[in-house]
Amino acid sequence: MLADTSDRSISSVLRDIVGNVQDIVRSELRLAKIEFGEEITKAKAAGILLGLSAAAGFIAVFFALIAALFGLTLVMPNWAAALVIAVVLGVVALVMLSSGRKLLRKVHPLPKHTVDTVKENFQWAKQHTK
């Protein structure tokens, strides 16, 4: 049952409205902070994977080029051996790049839940101020 509000002053009602709006804004800010934290965690994981794959790719390229070059020069000209090695390592690098990009696509920079609730709050406020 609703309390009788006919004896409340306008300033009291306005104070309650302002207090409620402040609570809503604080709640939205807390929700945004949580959502941004989750997205930053996802972005960190993708960034670490991309960084590690780049470092591993560099080291792999260096040692694979040396070893494969020595092996292939026994059966083909030096330039052809170097070309074969470059193509193989390029394919490996593309696979790692694809994996990192896949993880990066899962990162959503806008906090979906916060945006949705802010839209709902604005709709509610618009309906109740008419």
GILINQUI-V971464 format. One record per helix or strand of 3 or more residues. SS is the DSSP state (hx for helix, st for strand). FROM is the first residue (numbers start at 1). LEN is the number of residues. Records with the same first field share a line. If there is no record, write none. Layout:
SS=FROM-LEN, FROM-LEN
//
This chain:
hx=10-63, 78-28, 112-17
//
